Amino acid sequence: MDIKRVKQILSSSAEIEVTYNGASVWIDRLNEDGKTATVHLRGPLEERSEVDITELQEG
């Protein structure tokens, strides 16, 4: 995924499916470096991780 699409997803009111390593995640924010994002798994566990945005996939 690229920075432009991450920003579109963050500003969208729609629920857009995003995965990281096959797991469904929510994007919490784009980090200041513009190359990583803070995400958490969908579900009861809200453990947050910083991941490279190129490793995020839509759908």
PQR file of N, CA, C, O and H, with PARSE charges and radii, in Angstrom:
ATOM      1  N   MET A   1       0.852  -1.160   0.000 -0.4000 1.5000
ATOM      2  CA  MET A   1       0.000   0.000   0.000 -0.0000 2.0000
ATOM      3  C   MET A   1       0.906   1.233   0.000  0.5500 1.7000
ATOM      4  O   MET A   1       2.021   1.188   0.519 -0.5500 1.4000
ATOM      5  N   ASP A   2       0.426   2.325  -0.579 -0.4000 1.5000
ATOM      6  CA  ASP A   2       1.225   3.548  -0.586 -0.0000 2.0000
ATOM      7  C   ASP A   2       0.635   4.591   0.364  0.5500 1.7000
ATOM      8  O   ASP A   2      -0.484   4.441   0.856 -0.5500 1.4000
ATOM      9  H   ASP A   2      -0.480   2.362  -1.001  0.4000 1.0000
ATOM     10  N   ILE A   3       1.404   5.642   0.610 -0.4000 1.5000
ATOM     11  CA  ILE A   3       1.020   6.673   1.577 -0.0000 2.0000
ATOM     12  C   ILE A   3      -0.300   7.341   1.199  0.5500 1.7000
ATOM     13  O   ILE A   3      -1.105   7.666   2.072 -0.5500 1.4000
ATOM     14  H   ILE A   3       2.313   5.764   0.211  0.4000 1.0000
ATOM     15  N   LYS A   4      -0.521   7.543  -0.085 -0.4000 1.5000
ATOM     16  CA  LYS A   4      -1.756   8.196  -0.544 -0.0000 2.0000
ATOM     17  C   LYS A   4      -2.979   7.365  -0.155  0.5500 1.7000
ATOM     18  O   LYS A   4      -3.979   7.908   0.314 -0.5500 1.4000
ATOM     19  H   LYS A   4       0.133   7.279  -0.794  0.4000 1.0000
ATOM     20  N   ARG A   5      -2.894   6.035  -0.353 -0.4000 1.5000
ATOM     21  CA  ARG A   5      -4.037   5.168  -0.043 -0.0000 2.0000
ATOM     22  C   ARG A   5      -4.256   5.074   1.467  0.5500 1.7000
ATOM     23  O   ARG A   5      -5.398   5.035   1.924 -0.5500 1.4000
ATOM     24  H   ARG A   5      -2.082   5.594  -0.734  0.4000 1.0000
ATOM     25  N   VAL A   6      -3.179   5.037   2.240 -0.4000 1.5000
ATOM     26  CA  VAL A   6      -3.322   5.007   3.699 -0.0000 2.0000
ATOM     27  C   VAL A   6      -4.075   6.254   4.164  0.5500 1.7000
ATOM     28  O   VAL A   6      -4.981   6.159   4.992 -0.5500 1.4000
ATOM     29  H   VAL A   6      -2.251   5.069   1.869  0.4000 1.0000
ATOM     30  N   LYS A   7      -3.705   7.415   3.638 -0.4000 1.5000
ATOM     31  CA  LYS A   7      -4.384   8.666   4.002 -0.0000 2.0000
ATOM     32  C   LYS A   7      -5.855   8.630   3.598  0.5500 1.7000
ATOM     33  O   LYS A   7      -6.710   9.107   4.344 -0.5500 1.4000
ATOM     34  H   LYS A   7      -2.969   7.492   2.966  0.4000 1.0000
ATOM     35  N   GLN A   8      -6.166   8.060   2.406 -0.4000 1.5000
ATOM     36  CA  GLN A   8      -7.563   7.960   1.960 -0.0000 2.0000
ATOM     37  C   GLN A   8      -8.364   7.073   2.910  0.5500 1.7000
ATOM     38  O   GLN A   8      -9.495   7.403   3.265 -0.5500 1.4000
ATOM     39  H   GLN A   8      -5.471   7.672   1.800  0.4000 1.0000
ATOM     40  N   ILE A   9      -7.784   5.955   3.318 -0.4000 1.5000
ATOM     41  CA  ILE A   9      -8.477   5.033   4.218 -0.0000 2.0000
ATOM     42  C   ILE A   9      -8.721   5.706   5.569  0.5500 1.7000
ATOM     43  O   ILE A   9      -9.809   5.597   6.135 -0.5500 1.4000
ATOM     44  H   ILE A   9      -6.864   5.687   3.030  0.4000 1.0000
ATOM     45  N   LEU A  10      -7.708   6.401   6.078 -0.4000 1.5000
ATOM     46  CA  LEU A  10      -7.859   7.075   7.368 -0.0000 2.0000
ATOM     47  C   LEU A  10      -8.933   8.159   7.344  0.5500 1.7000
ATOM     48  O   LEU A  10      -9.609   8.381   8.349 -0.5500 1.4000
ATOM     49  H   LEU A  10      -6.825   6.490   5.618  0.4000 1.0000
ATOM     50  N   SER A  11      -9.097   8.833   6.215 -0.4000 1.5000
ATOM     51  CA  SER A  11     -10.077   9.918   6.135 -0.0000 2.0000
ATOM     52  C   SER A  11     -11.467   9.435   5.710  0.5500 1.7000
ATOM     53  O   SER A  11     -12.427  10.205   5.737 -0.5500 1.4000
ATOM     54  H   SER A  11      -8.548   8.653   5.398  0.4000 1.0000
ATOM     55  N   SER A  12     -11.573   8.167   5.320 -0.4000 1.5000
ATOM     56  CA  SER A  12     -12.849   7.617   4.862 -0.0000 2.0000
ATOM     57  C   SER A  12     -13.746   7.243   6.039  0.5500 1.7000
ATOM     58  O   SER A  12     -13.272   6.783   7.078 -0.5500 1.4000
ATOM     59  H   SER A  12     -10.793   7.542   5.297  0.4000 1.0000
ATOM     60  N   SER A  13     -15.043   7.449   5.858 -0.4000 1.5000
ATOM     61  CA  SER A  13     -16.004   7.015   6.877 -0.0000 2.0000
ATOM     62  C   SER A  13     -16.407   5.554   6.656  0.5500 1.7000
ATOM     63  O   SER A  13     -17.053   4.949   7.511 -0.5500 1.4000
ATOM     64  H   SER A  13     -15.428   7.822   5.014  0.4000 1.0000
ATOM     65  N   ALA A  14     -16.025   4.993   5.511 -0.4000 1.5000
ATOM     66  CA  ALA A  14     -16.358   3.599   5.198 -0.0000 2.0000
ATOM     67  C   ALA A  14     -15.434   2.652   5.956  0.5500 1.7000
ATOM     68  O   ALA A  14     -14.320   3.019   6.331 -0.5500 1.4000
ATOM     69  H   ALA A  14     -15.500   5.485   4.816  0.4000 1.0000
ATOM     70  N   GLU A  15     -15.911   1.436   6.173 -0.4000 1.5000
ATOM     71  CA  GLU A  15     -15.093   0.410   6.804 -0.0000 2.0000
ATOM     72  C   GLU A  15     -14.364  -0.332   5.691  0.5500 1.7000
ATOM     73  O   GLU A  15     -14.972  -1.113   4.959 -0.5500 1.4000
ATOM     74  H   GLU A  15     -16.815   1.138   5.868  0.4000 1.0000
ATOM     75  N   ILE A  16     -13.073  -0.091   5.563 -0.4000 1.5000
ATOM     76  CA  ILE A  16     -12.276  -0.660   4.480 -0.0000 2.0000
ATOM     77  C   ILE A  16     -11.402  -1.769   5.041  0.5500 1.7000
ATOM     78  O   ILE A  16     -10.654  -1.562   5.996 -0.5500 1.4000
ATOM     79  H   ILE A  16     -12.578   0.543   6.157  0.4000 1.0000
ATOM     80  N   GLU A  17     -11.502  -2.945   4.441 -0.4000 1.5000
ATOM     81  CA  GLU A  17     -10.751  -4.124   4.890 -0.0000 2.0000
ATOM     82  C   GLU A  17      -9.270  -3.946   4.567  0.5500 1.7000
ATOM     83  O   GLU A  17      -8.892  -3.740   3.414 -0.5500 1.4000
ATOM     84  H   GLU A  17     -12.110  -3.114   3.665  0.4000 1.0000
ATOM     85  N   VAL A  18      -8.439  -4.028   5.608 -0.4000 1.5000
ATOM     86  CA  VAL A  18      -6.990  -3.938   5.449 -0.0000 2.0000
ATOM     87  C   VAL A  18      -6.378  -5.119   6.191  0.5500 1.7000
ATOM     88  O   VAL A  18      -6.798  -5.450   7.300 -0.5500 1.4000
ATOM     89  H   VAL A  18      -8.747  -4.196   6.545  0.4000 1.0000
ATOM     90  N   THR A  19      -5.371  -5.759   5.565 -0.4000 1.5000
ATOM     91  CA  THR A  19      -4.709  -6.878   6.222 -0.0000 2.0000
ATOM     92  C   THR A  19      -3.207  -6.636   6.326  0.5500 1.7000
ATOM     93  O   THR A  19      -2.608  -5.925   5.519 -0.5500 1.4000
ATOM     94  H   THR A  19      -5.030  -5.490   4.664  0.4000 1.0000
ATOM     95  N   TYR A  20      -2.625  -7.255   7.351 -0.4000 1.5000
ATOM     96  CA  TYR A  20      -1.185  -7.235   7.572 -0.0000 2.0000
ATOM     97  C   TYR A  20      -0.788  -8.671   7.909  0.5500 1.7000
ATOM     98  O   TYR A  20      -1.258  -9.230   8.900 -0.5500 1.4000
ATOM     99  H   TYR A  20      -3.112  -7.832   8.006  0.4000 1.0000
ATOM    100  N   ASN A  21       0.068  -9.262   7.094 -0.4000 1.5000
ATOM    101  CA  ASN A  21       0.466 -10.669   7.271 -0.0000 2.0000
ATOM    102  C   ASN A  21      -0.747 -11.596   7.376  0.5500 1.7000
ATOM    103  O   ASN A  21      -0.739 -12.548   8.157 -0.5500 1.4000
ATOM    104  H   ASN A  21       0.450  -8.808   6.289  0.4000 1.0000
ATOM    105  N   GLY A  22      -1.781 -11.316   6.592 -0.4000 1.5000
ATOM    106  CA  GLY A  22      -2.971 -12.156   6.566 -0.0000 2.0000
ATOM    107  C   GLY A  22      -3.984 -11.885   7.662  0.5500 1.7000
ATOM    108  O   GLY A  22      -5.062 -12.479   7.662 -0.5500 1.4000
ATOM    109  H   GLY A  22      -1.787 -10.542   5.958  0.4000 1.0000
ATOM    110  N   ALA A  23      -3.660 -10.997   8.599 -0.4000 1.5000
ATOM    111  CA  ALA A  23      -4.576 -10.681   9.702 -0.0000 2.0000
ATOM    112  C   ALA A  23      -5.284  -9.360   9.416  0.5500 1.7000
ATOM    113  O   ALA A  23      -4.670  -8.410   8.930 -0.5500 1.4000
ATOM    114  H   ALA A  23      -2.784 -10.514   8.598  0.4000 1.0000
ATOM    115  N   SER A  24      -6.567  -9.308   9.717 -0.4000 1.5000
ATOM    116  CA  SER A  24      -7.350  -8.096   9.516 -0.0000 2.0000
ATOM    117  C   SER A  24      -6.979  -7.069  10.576  0.5500 1.7000
ATOM    118  O   SER A  24      -6.989  -7.372  11.769 -0.5500 1.4000
ATOM    119  H   SER A  24      -7.066 -10.080  10.111  0.4000 1.0000
ATOM    120  N   VAL A  25      -6.646  -5.838  10.139 -0.4000 1.5000
ATOM    121  CA  VAL A  25      -6.207  -4.797  11.070 -0.0000 2.0000
ATOM    122  C   VAL A  25      -6.929  -3.485  10.815  0.5500 1.7000
ATOM    123  O   VAL A  25      -7.464  -3.250   9.731 -0.5500 1.4000
ATOM    124  H   VAL A  25      -6.637  -5.591   9.170  0.4000 1.0000
ATOM    125  N   TRP A  26      -6.934  -2.627  11.848 -0.4000 1.5000
ATOM    126  CA  TRP A  26      -7.368  -1.242  11.735 -0.0000 2.0000
ATOM    127  C   TRP A  26      -6.112  -0.385  11.665  0.5500 1.7000
ATOM    128  O   TRP A  26      -5.151  -0.632  12.393 -0.5500 1.4000
ATOM    129  H   TRP A  26      -6.499  -2.818  12.728  0.4000 1.0000
ATOM    130  N   ILE A  27      -6.111   0.620  10.795 -0.4000 1.5000
ATOM    131  CA  ILE A  27      -5.017   1.577  10.769 -0.0000 2.0000
ATOM    132  C   ILE A  27      -5.380   2.693  11.748  0.5500 1.7000
ATOM    133  O   ILE A  27      -6.395   3.367  11.579 -0.5500 1.4000
ATOM    134  H   ILE A  27      -6.892   0.821  10.203  0.4000 1.0000
ATOM    135  N   ASP A  28      -4.555   2.881  12.761 -0.4000 1.5000
ATOM    136  CA  ASP A  28      -4.806   3.927  13.757 -0.0000 2.0000
ATOM    137  C   ASP A  28      -4.296   5.277  13.273  0.5500 1.7000
ATOM    138  O   ASP A  28      -4.982   6.294  13.379 -0.5500 1.4000
ATOM    139  H   ASP A  28      -3.730   2.333  12.899  0.4000 1.0000
ATOM    140  N   ARG A  29      -3.084   5.266  12.743 -0.4000 1.5000
ATOM    141  CA  ARG A  29      -2.517   6.526  12.248 -0.0000 2.0000
ATOM    142  C   ARG A  29      -1.320   6.253  11.351  0.5500 1.7000
ATOM    143  O   ARG A  29      -0.678   5.206  11.436 -0.5500 1.4000
ATOM    144  H   ARG A  29      -2.527   4.440  12.657  0.4000 1.0000
ATOM    145  N   LEU A  30      -1.040   7.217  10.495 -0.4000 1.5000
ATOM    146  CA  LEU A  30       0.165   7.219   9.691 -0.0000 2.0000
ATOM    147  C   LEU A  30       1.237   7.913  10.526  0.5500 1.7000
ATOM    148  O   LEU A  30       1.004   9.008  11.037 -0.5500 1.4000
ATOM    149  H   LEU A  30      -1.561   8.067  10.426  0.4000 1.0000
ATOM    150  N   ASN A  31       2.377   7.307  10.669 -0.4000 1.5000
ATOM    151  CA  ASN A  31       3.434   7.888  11.498 -0.0000 2.0000
ATOM    152  C   ASN A  31       4.160   9.006  10.758  0.5500 1.7000
ATOM    153  O   ASN A  31       4.096   9.097   9.532 -0.5500 1.4000
ATOM    154  H   ASN A  31       2.565   6.417  10.254  0.4000 1.0000
ATOM    155  N   GLU A  32       4.847   9.849  11.512 -0.4000 1.5000
ATOM    156  CA  GLU A  32       5.477  11.045  10.960 -0.0000 2.0000
ATOM    157  C   GLU A  32       6.481  10.765   9.856  0.5500 1.7000
ATOM    158  O   GLU A  32       6.685  11.605   8.980 -0.5500 1.4000
ATOM    159  H   GLU A  32       4.899   9.776  12.508  0.4000 1.0000
ATOM    160  N   ASP A  33       7.115   9.591   9.883 -0.4000 1.5000
ATOM    161  CA  ASP A  33       8.112   9.277   8.860 -0.0000 2.0000
ATOM    162  C   ASP A  33       7.483   9.032   7.483  0.5500 1.7000
ATOM    163  O   ASP A  33       8.185   9.015   6.472 -0.5500 1.4000
ATOM    164  H   ASP A  33       6.949   8.908  10.595  0.4000 1.0000
ATOM    165  N   GLY A  34       6.154   8.841   7.448 -0.4000 1.5000
ATOM    166  CA  GLY A  34       5.456   8.613   6.180 -0.0000 2.0000
ATOM    167  C   GLY A  34       5.686   7.238   5.592  0.5500 1.7000
ATOM    168  O   GLY A  34       5.203   6.946   4.497 -0.5500 1.4000
ATOM    169  H   GLY A  34       5.584   8.855   8.269  0.4000 1.0000
ATOM    170  N   LYS A  35       6.418   6.383   6.299 -0.4000 1.5000
ATOM    171  CA  LYS A  35       6.719   5.038   5.802 -0.0000 2.0000
ATOM    172  C   LYS A  35       6.120   3.940   6.664  0.5500 1.7000
ATOM    173  O   LYS A  35       6.038   2.784   6.250 -0.5500 1.4000
ATOM    174  H   LYS A  35       6.810   6.620   7.188  0.4000 1.0000
ATOM    175  N   THR A  36       5.701   4.316   7.873 -0.4000 1.5000
ATOM    176  CA  THR A  36       5.130   3.329   8.779 -0.0000 2.0000
ATOM    177  C   THR A  36       3.782   3.819   9.299  0.5500 1.7000
ATOM    178  O   THR A  36       3.479   5.012   9.276 -0.5500 1.4000
ATOM    179  H   THR A  36       5.767   5.255   8.209  0.4000 1.0000
ATOM    180  N   ALA A  37       2.981   2.859   9.769 -0.4000 1.5000
ATOM    181  CA  ALA A  37       1.676   3.172  10.338 -0.0000 2.0000
ATOM    182  C   ALA A  37       1.519   2.382  11.633  0.5500 1.7000
ATOM    183  O   ALA A  37       2.113   1.317  11.802 -0.5500 1.4000
ATOM    184  H   ALA A  37       3.227   1.890   9.788  0.4000 1.0000
ATOM    185  N   THR A  38       0.716   2.917  12.535 -0.4000 1.5000
ATOM    186  CA  THR A  38       0.372   2.195  13.749 -0.0000 2.0000
ATOM    187  C   THR A  38      -0.965   1.513  13.489  0.5500 1.7000
ATOM    188  O   THR A  38      -1.936   2.155  13.088 -0.5500 1.4000
ATOM    189  H   THR A  38       0.234   3.782  12.398  0.4000 1.0000
ATOM    190  N   VAL A  39      -1.002   0.197  13.724 -0.4000 1.5000
ATOM    191  CA  VAL A  39      -2.215  -0.592  13.461 -0.0000 2.0000
ATOM    192  C   VAL A  39      -2.525  -1.452  14.684  0.5500 1.7000
ATOM    193  O   VAL A  39      -1.668  -1.666  15.542 -0.5500 1.4000
ATOM    194  H   VAL A  39      -0.214  -0.325  14.050  0.4000 1.0000
ATOM    195  N   HIS A  40      -3.766  -1.940  14.750 -0.4000 1.5000
ATOM    196  CA  HIS A  40      -4.108  -2.958  15.739 -0.0000 2.0000
ATOM    197  C   HIS A  40      -5.039  -3.970  15.108  0.5500 1.7000
ATOM    198  O   HIS A  40      -5.774  -3.661  14.170 -0.5500 1.4000
ATOM    199  H   HIS A  40      -4.462  -1.766  14.053  0.4000 1.0000
ATOM    200  N   LEU A  41      -4.998  -5.196  15.640 -0.4000 1.5000
ATOM    201  CA  LEU A  41      -5.849  -6.278  15.132 -0.0000 2.0000
ATOM    202  C   LEU A  41      -7.309  -5.960  15.398  0.5500 1.7000
ATOM    203  O   LEU A  41      -7.653  -5.373  16.424 -0.5500 1.4000
ATOM    204  H   LEU A  41      -4.401  -5.447  16.402  0.4000 1.0000
ATOM    205  N   ARG A  42      -8.164  -6.357  14.459 -0.4000 1.5000
ATOM    206  CA  ARG A  42      -9.598  -6.227  14.697 -0.0000 2.0000
ATOM    207  C   ARG A  42      -9.980  -7.262  15.740  0.5500 1.7000
ATOM    208  O   ARG A  42      -9.513  -8.399  15.692 -0.5500 1.4000
ATOM    209  H   ARG A  42      -7.884  -6.834  13.626  0.4000 1.0000
ATOM    210  N   GLY A  43     -10.823  -6.873  16.675 -0.4000 1.5000
ATOM    211  CA  GLY A  43     -11.249  -7.816  17.701 -0.0000 2.0000
ATOM    212  C   GLY A  43     -10.956  -7.288  19.088  0.5500 1.7000
ATOM    213  O   GLY A  43     -10.634  -6.111  19.254 -0.5500 1.4000
ATOM    214  H   GLY A  43     -11.203  -5.948  16.713  0.4000 1.0000
ATOM    215  N   PRO A  44     -11.068  -8.163  20.101 -0.5600 1.5000
ATOM    216  CA  PRO A  44     -10.959  -7.720  21.483  0.2800 2.0000
ATOM    217  C   PRO A  44      -9.557  -7.274  21.894  0.5500 1.7000
ATOM    218  O   PRO A  44      -9.419  -6.444  22.792 -0.5500 1.4000
ATOM    219  N   LEU A  45      -8.528  -7.802  21.262 -0.4000 1.5000
ATOM    220  CA  LEU A  45      -7.168  -7.412  21.620 -0.0000 2.0000
ATOM    221  C   LEU A  45      -6.795  -6.133  20.893  0.5500 1.7000
ATOM    222  O   LEU A  45      -6.894  -6.051  19.669 -0.5500 1.4000
ATOM    223  H   LEU A  45      -8.640  -8.476  20.532  0.4000 1.0000
ATOM    224  N   GLU A  46      -6.369  -5.144  21.648 -0.4000 1.5000
ATOM    225  CA  GLU A  46      -6.023  -3.871  21.024 -0.0000 2.0000
ATOM    226  C   GLU A  46      -4.526  -3.606  21.091  0.5500 1.7000
ATOM    227  O   GLU A  46      -4.093  -2.466  21.263 -0.5500 1.4000
ATOM    228  H   GLU A  46      -6.289  -5.211  22.643  0.4000 1.0000
ATOM    229  N   GLU A  47      -3.746  -4.665  20.954 -0.4000 1.5000
ATOM    230  CA  GLU A  47      -2.299  -4.501  20.944 -0.0000 2.0000
ATOM    231  C   GLU A  47      -1.904  -3.773  19.663  0.5500 1.7000
ATOM    232  O   GLU A  47      -2.257  -4.202  18.564 -0.5500 1.4000
ATOM    233  H   GLU A  47      -4.098  -5.590  20.814  0.4000 1.0000
ATOM    234  N   ARG A  48      -1.177  -2.681  19.807 -0.4000 1.5000
ATOM    235  CA  ARG A  48      -0.799  -1.876  18.656 -0.0000 2.0000
ATOM    236  C   ARG A  48       0.607  -2.215  18.185  0.5500 1.7000
ATOM    237  O   ARG A  48       1.489  -2.531  18.983 -0.5500 1.4000
ATOM    238  H   ARG A  48      -0.890  -2.332  20.699  0.4000 1.0000
ATOM    239  N   SER A  49       0.795  -2.143  16.886 -0.4000 1.5000
ATOM    240  CA  SER A  49       2.095  -2.418  16.290 -0.0000 2.0000
ATOM    241  C   SER A  49       2.416  -1.352  15.269  0.5500 1.7000
ATOM    242  O   SER A  49       1.518  -0.778  14.652 -0.5500 1.4000
ATOM    243  H   SER A  49       0.078  -1.887  16.237  0.4000 1.0000
ATOM    244  N   GLU A  50       3.696  -1.089  15.094 -0.4000 1.5000
ATOM    245  CA  GLU A  50       4.144  -0.177  14.050 -0.0000 2.0000
ATOM    246  C   GLU A  50       4.623  -1.034  12.891  0.5500 1.7000
ATOM    247  O   GLU A  50       5.507  -1.874  13.056 -0.5500 1.4000
ATOM    248  H   GLU A  50       4.425  -1.555  15.595  0.4000 1.0000
ATOM    249  N   VAL A  51       4.034  -0.818  11.709 -0.4000 1.5000
ATOM    250  CA  VAL A  51       4.362  -1.648  10.548 -0.0000 2.0000
ATOM    251  C   VAL A  51       4.697  -0.774   9.351  0.5500 1.7000
ATOM    252  O   VAL A  51       4.279   0.380   9.269 -0.5500 1.4000
ATOM    253  H   VAL A  51       3.316  -0.135  11.575  0.4000 1.0000
ATOM    254  N   ASP A  52       5.454  -1.340   8.427 -0.4000 1.5000
ATOM    255  CA  ASP A  52       5.786  -0.648   7.183 -0.0000 2.0000
ATOM    256  C   ASP A  52       4.526  -0.617   6.317  0.5500 1.7000
ATOM    257  O   ASP A  52       3.890  -1.655   6.130 -0.5500 1.4000
ATOM    258  H   ASP A  52       5.794  -2.278   8.493  0.4000 1.0000
ATOM    259  N   ILE A  53       4.154   0.548   5.786 -0.4000 1.5000
ATOM    260  CA  ILE A  53       2.903   0.641   5.026 -0.0000 2.0000
ATOM    261  C   ILE A  53       2.939  -0.205   3.759  0.5500 1.7000
ATOM    262  O   ILE A  53       1.884  -0.580   3.248 -0.5500 1.4000
ATOM    263  H   ILE A  53       4.670   1.391   5.938  0.4000 1.0000
ATOM    264  N   THR A  54       4.136  -0.518   3.232 -0.4000 1.5000
ATOM    265  CA  THR A  54       4.213  -1.359   2.029 -0.0000 2.0000
ATOM    266  C   THR A  54       3.773  -2.790   2.317  0.5500 1.7000
ATOM    267  O   THR A  54       3.503  -3.550   1.387 -0.5500 1.4000
ATOM    268  H   THR A  54       4.993  -0.214   3.647  0.4000 1.0000
ATOM    269  N   GLU A  55       3.697  -3.171   3.600 -0.4000 1.5000
ATOM    270  CA  GLU A  55       3.267  -4.518   3.983 -0.0000 2.0000
ATOM    271  C   GLU A  55       1.759  -4.608   4.230  0.5500 1.7000
ATOM    272  O   GLU A  55       1.240  -5.697   4.476 -0.5500 1.4000
ATOM    273  H   GLU A  55       3.916  -2.554   4.356  0.4000 1.0000
ATOM    274  N   LEU A  56       1.050  -3.470   4.167 -0.4000 1.5000
ATOM    275  CA  LEU A  56      -0.399  -3.477   4.332 -0.0000 2.0000
ATOM    276  C   LEU A  56      -1.056  -3.768   2.990  0.5500 1.7000
ATOM    277  O   LEU A  56      -0.604  -3.286   1.952 -0.5500 1.4000
ATOM    278  H   LEU A  56       1.472  -2.586   3.968  0.4000 1.0000
ATOM    279  N   GLN A  57      -2.121  -4.556   3.015 -0.4000 1.5000
ATOM    280  CA  GLN A  57      -2.854  -4.871   1.802 -0.0000 2.0000
ATOM    281  C   GLN A  57      -4.333  -4.582   1.998  0.5500 1.7000
ATOM    282  O   GLN A  57      -4.889  -4.773   3.080 -0.5500 1.4000
ATOM    283  H   GLN A  57      -2.489  -4.948   3.859  0.4000 1.0000
ATOM    284  N   GLU A  58      -4.947  -4.122   0.934 -0.4000 1.5000
ATOM    285  CA  GLU A  58      -6.385  -3.825   0.981 -0.0000 2.0000
ATOM    286  C   GLU A  58      -7.159  -5.028   0.492  0.5500 1.7000
ATOM    287  O   GLU A  58      -6.782  -5.675  -0.485 -0.5500 1.4000
ATOM    288  H   GLU A  58      -4.496  -3.967   0.055  0.4000 1.0000
ATOM    289  N   GLY A  59      -8.268  -5.325   1.197 -0.4000 1.5000
ATOM    290  CA  GLY A  59      -9.147  -6.388   0.759 -0.0000 2.0000
ATOM    291  C   GLY A  59      -8.889  -7.727   1.360  0.5500 1.7000
ATOM    292  O   GLY A  59      -9.588  -8.690   1.045 -0.5500 1.4000
ATOM    293  H   GLY A  59      -8.575  -4.799   1.991  0.4000 1.0000
TER
END
